């Protein structure tokens, strides 16, 4: 009687043999229903007749000597094989755990050894646990690239270490400047001093203070050494080491120290005026640069001292032309209490600078000269000797000339300035007035004959005079 294989427990209960799969038949082949516990397990359903083909009988797969050897692929389609297969499936389905039992029956043709498509997809979707190799240094090139030629790593040139020294501190720059000025004033070598300044590599913000130190260090020296210091400053500006904008701040910085310095150097403002005058003469600064800093009598009389030094360095004519071009309001350069024409002219005359306002001087001096000698020849000669030819065509000069003639005539007709006499003069007075005016005709023709615009200025001067006198007849 053929024996069906009985489960032996353990993993065999959970992972039963897949149905429909055999190892074939033949000599030496142990069938799948063979059980080594055949003699001990007589209670198996196979012997009790509960499992079979319906009538309790079980047909053997082969009988000795009755049938030839059947190959596995030949016996799979036989009725006996199908019955055996169904019987085995029923046994395994009964013994398997419910979670491993599959719904439906599988045929032998439906069994495939390929993995299910869902398994492949799920395997591809599962994240791969890669080993953490970040902390392991790479010992060399990959194995697949060992035979390939690799380019050598680029040579990285290390930047050369700079030998630049740190910029000097302010205290160091002060000491270096003092040493430089002392050596220069002793040696008088201006080229060596300029090269020393180049080697100092002075920061821009310290240039004004450096010039300040040069000026202060030479204030108590001789006039020659002061001039040498001015030449050094000029050379530094010419070489481009110092800008024009640095000069005025350095000058103002010294001015702020004047109250303390005057105790040791009484003439400190005069010495500073020399530096300022040389800067203007050498065109390192302008006259307007000084006026902006010294308006309303600031550091008075420093501005007038600067003008005096310019006259010494140049001459009156040069300063007069420069003053007229700059159009400086001289009244604002005086203290507020002295800001009027008469006081200004008085102060300028006291400093020898009255020539800067020749018309104001002419206004006072011309009337005096006419009273002394009213002849046209004398008046013309005095004007030629005392008034610059450049002013002969100036409207201000014509205004003063005509006004002086009218004031002289009014004085001769009415010395006591009687208003009633001006209101109703006699015929004789009118004739005398006319004769006096005609006496000045040669002088006026000399300056007005060829200049119509100056004739208009003369008429304007006449209107102003008549308005001041109440329009006398």
C-alpha positions as CSV (number, residue, x, y, z in Angstrom):
1,X,0.0,0.0,0.0
2,X,1.4,3.4,-0.8
3,X,2.0,5.7,2.1
4,X,1.2,9.3,2.3
5,X,3.7,11.6,4.0
6,X,2.6,12.7,7.5
7,X,3.7,16.1,8.9
8,X,6.4,15.7,11.5
9,X,5.8,18.9,13.3
10,X,8.2,21.9,13.7
11,X,8.8,24.0,10.7
12,X,7.2,21.4,8.6
13,X,3.8,22.4,10.0
14,X,4.3,26.0,8.8
15,X,6.3,25.6,5.6
16,X,4.7,22.6,4.0
17,X,5.8,21.2,0.6
18,X,4.3,23.2,-2.2
19,X,1.6,21.2,-3.9
20,X,2.2,19.7,-7.3
21,X,6.0,19.5,-7.0
22,X,7.6,16.1,-6.8
23,X,11.0,14.7,-7.3
24,X,10.0,12.0,-9.8
25,X,9.8,8.2,-9.6
26,X,12.2,5.4,-10.1
27,X,14.7,3.2,-8.3
28,X,16.3,4.8,-5.4
29,X,13.9,7.7,-5.2
30,X,12.1,8.3,-1.9
31,X,8.6,9.3,-2.5
32,X,7.1,12.4,-1.0
33,X,4.6,10.4,1.1
34,X,7.2,8.4,2.8
35,X,7.4,8.9,6.5
36,X,10.1,7.5,8.8
37,X,7.4,7.3,11.6
38,X,5.3,4.9,9.6
39,X,5.5,2.2,12.2
40,X,4.8,4.4,15.1
41,X,2.0,6.6,13.9
42,X,-0.8,4.1,13.2
43,X,-3.4,6.7,13.9
44,X,-2.6,8.6,10.7
45,X,-5.7,9.3,8.7
46,X,-4.1,7.4,5.9
47,X,-4.6,4.1,7.7
48,X,-8.0,5.0,9.2
49,X,-9.5,5.5,5.8
50,X,-10.6,9.2,6.3
51,X,-8.6,10.4,3.3
52,X,-8.8,8.7,0.0
53,X,-10.5,8.6,-3.3
54,X,-13.9,8.2,-1.8
55,X,-14.3,4.5,-1.2
56,X,-11.3,4.2,1.1
57,X,-9.1,2.4,-1.4
58,X,-5.9,3.8,-2.6
59,X,-4.4,2.9,-5.8
60,X,-0.7,2.4,-5.8
61,X,1.3,4.4,-8.1
62,X,3.3,1.4,-9.4
63,X,3.4,-2.3,-8.7
64,X,6.6,-4.3,-9.0
65,X,6.8,-6.2,-12.1
66,X,3.5,-5.1,-13.5
67,X,4.4,-1.8,-15.3
68,X,7.5,-0.4,-16.9
69,X,9.4,2.5,-15.4
70,X,7.5,5.7,-15.9
71,X,9.5,8.9,-16.2
72,X,8.3,11.9,-14.2
73,X,7.3,13.9,-17.3
74,X,5.3,10.9,-18.6
75,X,3.3,10.2,-15.4
76,X,2.2,13.7,-14.6
77,X,-0.8,13.5,-16.9
78,X,-2.0,10.1,-15.7
79,X,-5.2,9.8,-13.6
80,X,-3.2,8.2,-10.8
81,X,-0.9,11.2,-10.6
82,X,-3.8,13.6,-10.6
83,X,-5.5,11.8,-7.8
84,X,-2.3,11.6,-5.8
85,X,-1.7,15.3,-6.4
86,X,-5.2,16.3,-5.2
87,X,-4.9,14.1,-2.2
88,X,-1.6,15.7,-1.2
89,X,-3.0,19.2,-1.6
90,X,-5.9,18.4,0.7
91,X,-3.6,17.0,3.3
92,X,-1.3,20.0,3.2
93,X,-4.1,22.5,3.2
94,X,-5.6,20.9,6.3
95,X,-2.3,20.9,8.2
96,X,-1.0,24.4,7.2
97,X,-1.7,27.4,9.3
98,X,-4.5,29.6,8.1
99,X,-2.3,32.6,7.3
100,X,-0.2,30.5,4.9
101,X,-3.1,28.8,3.2
102,X,-3.8,30.3,-0.2
103,X,-7.3,30.8,-1.6
104,X,-8.1,28.6,-4.6
105,X,-6.2,25.7,-6.0
106,X,-3.2,26.0,-8.1
107,X,-2.5,23.9,-11.1
108,X,0.9,22.7,-12.0
109,X,0.9,24.8,-15.1
110,X,0.3,28.0,-13.0
111,X,3.4,27.5,-10.9
112,X,6.2,29.8,-11.8
113,X,9.7,29.9,-10.3
114,X,10.1,33.6,-11.2
115,X,9.6,36.1,-8.3
116,X,6.4,38.0,-8.3
117,X,6.3,41.4,-10.0
118,X,5.1,43.1,-6.8
119,X,8.2,41.7,-5.0
120,X,10.5,43.2,-7.6
121,X,8.7,46.6,-7.4
122,X,8.7,46.6,-3.7
123,X,12.4,45.7,-3.7
124,X,13.3,48.5,-6.0
125,X,11.3,51.0,-3.9
126,X,12.8,49.9,-0.6
127,X,15.5,52.4,0.5
128,X,18.9,50.8,0.4
129,X,20.8,50.9,3.6
130,X,24.2,52.2,2.5
131,X,27.1,52.1,4.9
132,X,28.2,55.4,6.3
133,X,31.5,56.0,4.6
134,X,31.8,59.6,5.2
135,X,34.3,59.2,8.1
136,X,36.5,56.8,6.1
137,X,39.2,58.6,4.1
138,X,39.6,57.6,0.5
139,X,42.8,55.6,0.4
140,X,43.2,55.9,-3.4
141,X,41.4,55.9,-6.7
142,X,38.5,53.5,-7.3
143,X,39.4,50.0,-8.3
144,X,37.9,50.4,-11.7
145,X,40.1,53.4,-12.4
146,X,43.4,51.9,-11.3
147,X,44.4,51.1,-14.8
148,X,43.5,54.6,-16.1
149,X,45.9,57.5,-16.3
150,X,44.8,60.3,-14.0
151,X,45.8,63.9,-14.3
152,X,48.1,65.1,-11.5
153,X,46.5,67.4,-9.0
154,X,47.0,71.1,-9.9
155,X,49.9,72.8,-8.2
156,X,48.6,75.5,-6.0
157,X,51.0,78.3,-5.6
158,X,51.0,79.7,-2.1
159,X,50.8,83.5,-2.0
160,X,54.1,85.0,-1.0
161,X,54.1,86.4,2.4
162,X,53.9,90.2,2.2
163,X,56.6,92.1,3.9
164,X,54.5,95.2,4.3
165,X,54.8,96.9,7.6
166,X,51.9,98.1,9.5
167,X,51.2,101.8,9.0
168,X,52.8,104.0,11.6
169,X,50.7,105.3,14.5
170,X,50.0,109.0,15.0
171,X,52.6,109.3,17.7
172,X,55.2,107.7,15.5
173,X,54.2,110.1,12.6
174,X,54.6,113.1,14.8
175,X,58.1,112.1,15.9
176,X,59.0,111.3,12.3
177,X,57.8,114.7,11.2
178,X,59.7,116.5,13.8
179,X,62.9,114.6,13.0
180,X,62.3,115.3,9.3
181,X,61.9,119.1,9.7
182,X,64.9,119.3,12.0
183,X,67.1,117.4,9.6
184,X,65.9,119.5,6.7
185,X,66.4,122.9,8.3
186,X,69.9,121.8,9.2
187,X,70.9,120.3,5.8
188,X,68.7,122.5,3.5
189,X,68.4,119.4,1.2
190,X,64.9,119.7,0.0
191,X,65.1,116.6,-2.3
192,X,66.1,114.4,0.7
193,X,63.2,115.8,2.7
194,X,60.7,115.0,0.0
195,X,62.0,111.5,-0.3
196,X,61.8,111.0,3.4
197,X,58.1,112.0,3.3
198,X,57.5,109.5,0.5
199,X,59.1,106.7,2.6
200,X,56.9,107.7,5.6
201,X,53.7,106.8,3.5
202,X,51.6,109.2,5.5
203,X,47.9,108.3,5.5
204,X,45.6,110.9,3.9
205,X,43.9,111.7,7.2
206,X,47.2,112.7,8.7
207,X,48.5,115.0,5.9
208,X,47.0,118.2,7.4
209,X,48.5,117.4,10.8
210,X,51.9,116.7,9.2
211,X,51.8,120.2,7.6
212,X,50.6,121.6,11.0
213,X,53.7,120.1,12.6
214,X,56.0,121.5,9.9
215,X,54.6,125.0,10.4
216,X,54.6,124.9,14.2
217,X,58.2,123.5,14.4
218,X,59.5,126.4,12.4
219,X,57.6,129.3,14.0
220,X,60.3,130.2,16.5
221,X,63.0,129.9,13.9
222,X,64.6,132.7,11.8
223,X,62.8,134.2,8.8
224,X,65.1,132.3,6.5
225,X,64.2,129.0,8.1
226,X,60.5,130.0,8.0
227,X,60.9,130.6,4.3
228,X,62.7,127.2,3.9
229,X,59.8,125.5,5.6
230,X,57.4,127.2,3.1
231,X,59.6,126.0,0.3
232,X,59.3,122.4,1.7
233,X,55.5,122.7,1.8
234,X,55.5,124.0,-1.8
235,X,57.7,121.1,-2.9
236,X,55.4,118.5,-1.2
237,X,52.4,120.1,-3.0
238,X,54.2,120.1,-6.4
239,X,55.2,116.4,-6.0
240,X,51.5,115.5,-5.3
241,X,52.2,114.3,-1.8
242,X,50.0,117.0,-0.3
243,X,46.8,118.3,-1.8
244,X,45.7,121.9,-1.8
245,X,42.7,120.9,0.4
246,X,45.1,119.8,3.2
247,X,46.8,123.2,3.5
248,X,44.0,125.4,4.8
249,X,43.0,122.8,7.5
250,X,46.6,122.7,8.7
251,X,46.7,126.5,8.8
252,X,43.5,126.6,10.8
253,X,44.8,124.0,13.2
254,X,47.8,126.2,14.0
255,X,45.4,129.2,14.5
256,X,43.5,127.2,17.2
257,X,46.8,126.9,19.1
258,X,47.6,130.6,18.9
259,X,46.3,131.6,22.3
260,X,48.6,129.1,24.0
261,X,51.5,129.8,21.6
262,X,51.4,133.6,22.0
263,X,52.9,133.2,25.5
264,X,56.1,131.8,24.1
265,X,55.9,133.3,20.6
266,X,54.4,136.8,20.8
267,X,54.5,137.4,17.0
268,X,52.9,134.1,16.2
269,X,50.2,135.7,14.0
270,X,52.8,137.6,12.0
271,X,54.7,134.4,11.4
272,X,51.6,132.6,10.4
273,X,50.8,135.5,8.0
274,X,54.1,134.8,6.3
275,X,53.2,131.2,5.6
276,X,49.7,132.2,4.4
277,X,51.1,134.9,2.1
278,X,53.7,132.5,0.6
279,X,50.9,129.9,0.0
280,X,48.8,132.5,-1.9
281,X,51.8,133.9,-3.9
282,X,52.8,130.3,-4.9
283,X,49.1,129.6,-5.8
284,X,48.8,126.9,-3.3
285,X,45.8,128.7,-1.8
286,X,43.6,131.6,-2.9
287,X,42.7,134.8,-1.3
288,X,39.1,133.6,-1.1
289,X,40.3,130.6,0.9
290,X,41.6,132.9,3.6
291,X,38.6,135.2,3.6
292,X,36.2,132.4,4.2
293,X,38.0,131.4,7.4
294,X,38.7,135.0,8.7
295,X,35.4,136.8,8.2
296,X,33.8,139.1,10.8
297,X,37.2,139.9,12.4
298,X,38.1,136.3,13.2
299,X,41.8,136.3,14.4
300,X,41.9,140.0,13.6
301,X,44.3,141.5,12.3
302,X,45.6,138.3,10.7
303,X,44.0,139.0,7.3
304,X,45.6,142.4,7.1
305,X,48.9,141.0,8.1
306,X,48.7,138.5,5.3
307,X,48.1,141.3,2.8
308,X,51.1,143.2,4.2
309,X,53.3,140.1,3.6
310,X,52.0,139.8,0.1
311,X,53.1,143.3,-0.7
312,X,56.6,142.5,0.6
313,X,56.7,139.3,-1.5
314,X,55.3,141.0,-4.6
315,X,54.2,144.6,-4.9
316,X,51.2,146.9,-4.6
317,X,50.1,146.5,-8.2
318,X,50.1,142.7,-8.0
319,X,48.1,142.7,-4.8
320,X,45.7,145.4,-6.1
321,X,44.9,143.3,-9.2
322,X,44.5,140.2,-7.1
323,X,42.3,142.0,-4.7
324,X,40.0,143.4,-7.4
325,X,39.7,140.0,-9.0
326,X,38.7,138.3,-5.7
327,X,36.1,140.9,-4.9
328,X,36.7,140.6,-1.2
329,X,34.2,142.5,1.0
330,X,36.8,144.2,3.2
331,X,34.2,145.6,5.6
332,X,33.3,142.0,6.6
333,X,36.9,141.3,7.4
334,X,36.9,143.8,10.2
335,X,35.3,143.5,13.6
336,X,31.6,144.3,13.7
337,X,32.2,147.6,15.4
338,X,34.5,148.8,12.6
339,X,32.4,147.7,9.7
340,X,31.8,151.1,8.0
341,X,33.6,152.8,5.1
342,X,35.2,155.6,7.1
343,X,36.6,153.3,9.8
344,X,37.7,150.8,7.2
345,X,39.6,153.4,5.2
346,X,41.2,154.6,8.4
347,X,42.4,151.1,9.4
348,X,43.7,150.4,5.9
349,X,45.6,153.6,5.8
350,X,47.1,152.7,9.1
351,X,48.3,149.4,7.7
352,X,49.6,150.9,4.5
353,X,46.8,149.2,2.5
354,X,44.8,152.3,1.5
355,X,45.8,151.7,-2.2
356,X,43.4,148.7,-2.3
357,X,40.6,151.1,-2.4
358,X,41.8,153.9,-4.6
359,X,38.4,155.3,-5.3
360,X,37.6,155.7,-1.6
361,X,40.9,157.5,-1.2
362,X,40.1,159.6,-4.3
363,X,36.8,160.6,-2.9
364,X,38.5,162.3,0.0
365,X,41.7,163.5,-1.6
366,X,40.2,164.9,-4.9
367,X,37.9,167.4,-3.3
368,X,40.8,168.6,-1.1
369,X,43.0,169.0,-4.2
370,X,40.2,170.9,-6.1
371,X,39.9,173.4,-3.2
372,X,43.6,173.9,-3.2
373,X,43.9,174.5,-7.0
374,X,40.7,174.3,-9.0
375,X,42.5,174.8,-12.4
376,X,41.9,172.0,-14.9
377,X,45.6,171.5,-15.6
378,X,46.4,171.0,-11.9
379,X,43.4,168.6,-11.4
380,X,44.3,166.5,-14.4
381,X,48.0,166.3,-13.4
382,X,47.0,165.1,-9.8
383,X,44.7,162.4,-11.2
384,X,47.5,161.2,-13.5
385,X,50.0,161.0,-10.7
386,X,47.7,159.4,-8.0
387,X,45.1,157.3,-9.9
388,X,46.0,154.2,-11.8
389,X,45.2,154.4,-15.6
390,X,43.2,151.2,-15.2
391,X,40.6,153.2,-13.2
392,X,40.3,156.0,-15.6
393,X,37.5,154.2,-17.4
394,X,35.9,152.9,-14.2
395,X,32.4,154.0,-13.5
396,X,33.2,154.5,-9.9
397,X,36.0,156.8,-10.7
398,X,33.7,158.9,-13.0
399,X,31.1,159.0,-10.3
400,X,33.6,160.3,-7.7
401,X,35.0,162.8,-10.2
402,X,31.6,164.4,-11.1
403,X,30.5,164.3,-7.5
404,X,33.6,166.2,-6.4
405,X,33.1,168.9,-9.0
406,X,29.4,169.4,-7.9
407,X,30.4,169.5,-4.2
408,X,33.0,172.1,-5.0
409,X,30.6,174.3,-6.9
410,X,27.9,174.0,-4.2
411,X,30.5,174.9,-1.6
412,X,31.6,178.0,-3.5
413,X,28.0,179.2,-4.1
414,X,26.7,178.4,-0.6
415,X,29.6,177.9,1.9
416,X,27.2,177.9,4.9
417,X,25.0,175.2,3.3
418,X,21.9,177.5,3.5
419,X,18.8,175.6,2.4
420,X,16.8,178.8,1.6
421,X,19.6,179.9,-0.7
422,X,19.5,176.6,-2.5
423,X,15.7,176.9,-2.9
424,X,15.8,180.4,-4.5
425,X,19.2,181.3,-5.7
426,X,19.9,184.7,-7.4
427,X,20.7,185.1,-11.1
428,X,24.3,186.0,-10.2
429,X,24.6,182.8,-8.2
430,X,23.3,180.8,-11.2
431,X,25.7,182.4,-13.6
432,X,28.6,181.8,-11.2
433,X,27.6,178.2,-10.8
434,X,27.6,177.8,-14.6
435,X,31.0,179.3,-15.0
436,X,32.5,177.0,-12.4
437,X,31.1,174.0,-14.1
438,X,32.4,175.1,-17.5
439,X,35.9,175.5,-16.0
440,X,36.0,171.7,-15.3
441,X,34.8,171.0,-18.9
442,X,38.3,170.1,-20.2
443,X,38.9,167.6,-17.5
444,X,35.5,165.9,-18.0
445,X,35.9,165.9,-21.8
446,X,39.3,164.2,-21.3
447,X,37.6,161.2,-19.5
448,X,34.0,161.3,-20.9
449,X,34.2,162.4,-24.5
450,X,34.7,159.0,-26.2
451,X,32.7,156.9,-23.6
452,X,28.9,157.1,-23.7
453,X,28.5,154.6,-20.8
454,X,30.7,156.8,-18.7
455,X,28.6,159.9,-19.6
456,X,25.5,158.0,-18.3
457,X,27.4,157.5,-15.0
458,X,28.1,161.2,-14.9
459,X,24.4,162.0,-15.3
460,X,23.6,159.5,-12.5
461,X,26.1,161.2,-10.2
462,X,24.3,164.6,-10.9
463,X,20.9,163.1,-10.0
464,X,22.2,161.7,-6.8
465,X,23.8,165.0,-5.8
466,X,20.6,167.0,-6.6
467,X,18.5,164.6,-4.6
468,X,20.7,164.9,-1.6
469,X,20.4,168.7,-1.8
470,X,16.6,168.8,-2.3
471,X,16.9,169.5,-6.0
472,X,18.1,173.1,-5.9
473,X,17.2,175.3,-8.8
